[in-house]
Amino acid sequence: MMWTLAAGVAFAWAQAAQPPAAQRPVIVASKPFGESYLLAEMFSQLLETRGLRVDRRPGLGATEIAFRALRTGAIDVYPEYTGTGLLAILGERPLGDASSVYQRVGSEFRTRFGVRWLAPLGFQNSYAIAVRRSTADSLHLQTLTDLARVGASIRAGLTADFVGRADGLPGLERAYGLHFASVRVLGPAVKYQALAAGQIDVIDGYSTDGLIARYDLVVLTDDKHFFPPYEASALVSERLATTMPDAIIALGELSGRLDESRMRALNKRVEVDGNRLHRSARRRHATRPMATPAASIATSIGDACRPATKCWCSSSVAA
């Protein structure tokens, strides 16, 4: 696979000035979109509550960049999705069952790359192909099959990651015979604005995006079940898994603690309300039964989003 100059620069940044392994902090990275920033910050705070030093690398790069950095030990952990691992990294066909997808990527990633998937965080974030409600009404769009029927007249605004991934535009073209009149590559925040302004007609989003509700968009049904389950999880390096068991235990505390409604609410605070996610979010105890430090941090990150300042994780960069 040929790497772009941007990929090389991002990878070099991840590797730069790393101290010896015994002294190095846990390097936590994210992809460049809001939810990935949020999850990476949760990982960071969990590790810090256990007395571990953390080096944050927010917005390191899209899937290929982040995974290459992890596989080569330039970073230690970043949030990833099982369906992305299955299709975009392993290049395999979709599997419909979430448990089967998790088992498959868990086994193959450990065997091929030495990296490990921790237990899922508790929610899925599937791709959501969305149009304005007025477009859905006028063209009678409910499903992706409907979209393919009128695709030749549709202007798409898609993230760079989606345009190039097997589980993105190339896969939709094969599965649905979908071909657009034009495709613009847009950053995560810009694509929603362009859609609302009528500059494009369809975008790729995520099921937990807060902006879908804000703009009253219609998410088209994947009637051929092309997209696999996308369970969120911490993907960790071989170095972290083998030399820092305390870090693995800490990160594991978040497994099963986040549901889609909570993530949608957190994403809304960042994407819609324009609040700033502070790295030093307050660690207050959650009031729910069986609350753990992980659950407290998941709550406190939402509470720590404060108005009046623009969020550093809603920048208009390609995912």
QUILIN-V646186 format. One record per residue. N is the residue number from 0. PSI is psi in radians with two decimals (999 if undefined). Layout:
n=N psi=PSI
n=N psi=PSI
This chain:
n=0 psi=2.33
n=1 psi=2.34
n=2 psi=2.43
n=3 psi=2.89
n=4 psi=-0.67
n=5 psi=-0.70
n=6 psi=-0.74
n=7 psi=-0.71
n=8 psi=-0.79
n=9 psi=-0.70
n=10 psi=-0.72
n=11 psi=-0.65
n=12 psi=-0.73
n=13 psi=-0.57
n=14 psi=-0.30
n=15 psi=2.42
n=16 psi=0.71
n=17 psi=2.27
n=18 psi=3.01
n=19 psi=2.64
n=20 psi=-0.68
n=21 psi=-0.45
n=22 psi=-0.20
n=23 psi=2.41
n=24 psi=2.96
n=25 psi=2.16
n=26 psi=1.94
n=27 psi=2.13
n=28 psi=2.96
n=29 psi=2.87
n=30 psi=2.90
n=31 psi=1.06
n=32 psi=2.78
n=33 psi=-0.87
n=34 psi=-0.65
n=35 psi=-0.69
n=36 psi=-0.79
n=37 psi=-0.83
n=38 psi=-0.72
n=39 psi=-0.64
n=40 psi=-0.65
n=41 psi=-0.80
n=42 psi=-0.80
n=43 psi=-0.79
n=44 psi=-0.64
n=45 psi=-0.79
n=46 psi=-0.70
n=47 psi=-0.57
n=48 psi=-0.32
n=49 psi=0.22
n=50 psi=0.27
n=51 psi=2.41
n=52 psi=2.52
n=53 psi=2.40
n=54 psi=1.99
n=55 psi=2.36
n=56 psi=1.19
n=57 psi=2.47
n=58 psi=0.61
n=59 psi=-0.76
n=60 psi=3.09
n=61 psi=-3.07
n=62 psi=-0.90
n=63 psi=-0.62
n=64 psi=-0.86
n=65 psi=-0.74
n=66 psi=-0.67
n=67 psi=-0.73
n=68 psi=-0.69
n=69 psi=-0.82
n=70 psi=-0.57
n=71 psi=0.03
n=72 psi=0.17
n=73 psi=-0.48
n=74 psi=2.95
n=75 psi=-0.51
n=76 psi=2.53
n=77 psi=2.75
n=78 psi=2.32
n=79 psi=2.97
n=80 psi=2.39
n=81 psi=-0.69
n=82 psi=-0.63
n=83 psi=-0.75
n=84 psi=-0.72
n=85 psi=-0.86
n=86 psi=-0.86
n=87 psi=-0.55
n=88 psi=-0.86
n=89 psi=-0.40
n=90 psi=0.50
n=91 psi=3.00
n=92 psi=2.68
n=93 psi=2.57
n=94 psi=2.40
n=95 psi=-0.32
n=96 psi=2.21
n=97 psi=-0.73
n=98 psi=-0.71
n=99 psi=-0.70
n=100 psi=-0.80
n=101 psi=-0.79
n=102 psi=-0.68
n=103 psi=-0.88
n=104 psi=-0.62
n=105 psi=-0.79
n=106 psi=-0.83
n=107 psi=-0.68
n=108 psi=-0.67
n=109 psi=-0.71
n=110 psi=-0.81
n=111 psi=-0.68
n=112 psi=-0.24
n=113 psi=0.12
n=114 psi=2.81
n=115 psi=2.48
n=116 psi=2.16
n=117 psi=2.94
n=118 psi=2.49
n=119 psi=2.66
n=120 psi=-0.28
n=121 psi=-0.02
n=122 psi=2.77
n=123 psi=2.60
n=124 psi=1.50
n=125 psi=2.80
n=126 psi=2.51
n=127 psi=1.98
n=128 psi=2.04
n=129 psi=2.59
n=130 psi=2.86
n=131 psi=2.61
n=132 psi=-0.65
n=133 psi=-0.64
n=134 psi=-0.78
n=135 psi=-0.72
n=136 psi=-0.80
n=137 psi=-0.56
n=138 psi=0.04
n=139 psi=0.95
n=140 psi=2.14
n=141 psi=-0.52
n=142 psi=2.96
n=143 psi=-0.47
n=144 psi=-0.70
n=145 psi=-0.72
n=146 psi=-0.71
n=147 psi=-0.57
n=148 psi=-0.59
n=149 psi=0.22
n=150 psi=-0.58
n=151 psi=-0.26
n=152 psi=0.13
n=153 psi=2.32
n=154 psi=2.15
n=155 psi=2.51
n=156 psi=1.91
n=157 psi=2.64
n=158 psi=2.72
n=159 psi=-0.69
n=160 psi=-0.80
n=161 psi=-0.65
n=162 psi=-0.59
n=163 psi=-0.13
n=164 psi=2.61
n=165 psi=-0.56
n=166 psi=0.34
n=167 psi=-2.34
n=168 psi=-0.78
n=169 psi=-0.69
n=170 psi=-0.70
n=171 psi=-0.64
n=172 psi=-0.71
n=173 psi=-0.77
n=174 psi=-0.67
n=175 psi=-0.09
n=176 psi=0.62
n=177 psi=2.14
n=178 psi=2.16
n=179 psi=2.76
n=180 psi=-0.65
n=181 psi=2.70
n=182 psi=2.12
n=183 psi=2.38
n=184 psi=2.07
n=185 psi=2.67
n=186 psi=2.84
n=187 psi=-0.74
n=188 psi=-0.69
n=189 psi=-0.63
n=190 psi=-0.65
n=191 psi=-0.72
n=192 psi=-0.72
n=193 psi=-0.66
n=194 psi=-0.80
n=195 psi=-0.57
n=196 psi=-0.07
n=197 psi=0.23
n=198 psi=-0.40
n=199 psi=3.00
n=200 psi=-0.36
n=201 psi=2.59
n=202 psi=2.86
n=203 psi=2.30
n=204 psi=-2.86
n=205 psi=2.61
n=206 psi=-0.37
n=207 psi=0.15
n=208 psi=2.28
n=209 psi=-0.38
n=210 psi=-0.32
n=211 psi=-0.79
n=212 psi=-0.67
n=213 psi=-0.75
n=214 psi=0.11
n=215 psi=0.88
n=216 psi=2.74
n=217 psi=2.13
n=218 psi=2.16
n=219 psi=2.42
n=220 psi=2.31
n=221 psi=1.38
n=222 psi=-0.25
n=223 psi=0.10
n=224 psi=0.84
n=225 psi=-0.80
n=226 psi=2.32
n=227 psi=3.04
n=228 psi=2.43
n=229 psi=1.40
n=230 psi=2.31
n=231 psi=2.49
n=232 psi=2.82
n=233 psi=2.16
n=234 psi=2.10
n=235 psi=2.65
n=236 psi=2.83
n=237 psi=-0.69
n=238 psi=-0.80
n=239 psi=-0.74
n=240 psi=-0.56
n=241 psi=-0.38
n=242 psi=-0.21
n=243 psi=1.23
n=244 psi=-0.50
n=245 psi=-0.59
n=246 psi=-0.69
n=247 psi=-0.73
n=248 psi=-0.77
n=249 psi=-0.83
n=250 psi=-0.59
n=251 psi=-0.34
n=252 psi=-0.38
n=253 psi=-0.23
n=254 psi=2.29
n=255 psi=0.11
n=256 psi=-0.16
n=257 psi=2.23
n=258 psi=3.02
n=259 psi=-0.62
n=260 psi=-0.67
n=261 psi=-0.76
n=262 psi=-0.66
n=263 psi=-0.70
n=264 psi=-0.72
n=265 psi=-0.75
n=266 psi=-0.65
n=267 psi=-0.72
n=268 psi=-0.64
n=269 psi=-0.88
n=270 psi=-0.67
n=271 psi=-0.86
n=272 psi=-0.23
n=273 psi=0.43
n=274 psi=2.73
n=275 psi=2.32
n=276 psi=1.93
n=277 psi=2.41
n=278 psi=-0.46
n=279 psi=0.91
n=280 psi=2.51
n=281 psi=2.43
n=282 psi=1.45
n=283 psi=2.64
n=284 psi=2.38
n=285 psi=2.70
n=286 psi=-0.07
n=287 psi=2.64
n=288 psi=2.55
n=289 psi=0.46
n=290 psi=2.39
n=291 psi=2.96
n=292 psi=-0.61
n=293 psi=-0.79
n=294 psi=-0.65
n=295 psi=-0.74
n=296 psi=-0.69
n=297 psi=-0.68
n=298 psi=-0.76
n=299 psi=-0.51
n=300 psi=-0.72
n=301 psi=-0.71
n=302 psi=-0.46
n=303 psi=-0.13
n=304 psi=2.00
n=305 psi=2.50
n=306 psi=3.06
n=307 psi=-0.23
n=308 psi=2.49
n=309 psi=2.46
n=310 psi=2.32
n=311 psi=-0.21
n=312 psi=0.27
n=313 psi=0.43
n=314 psi=2.70
n=315 psi=1.31
n=316 psi=2.72
n=317 psi=2.42
n=318 psi=999
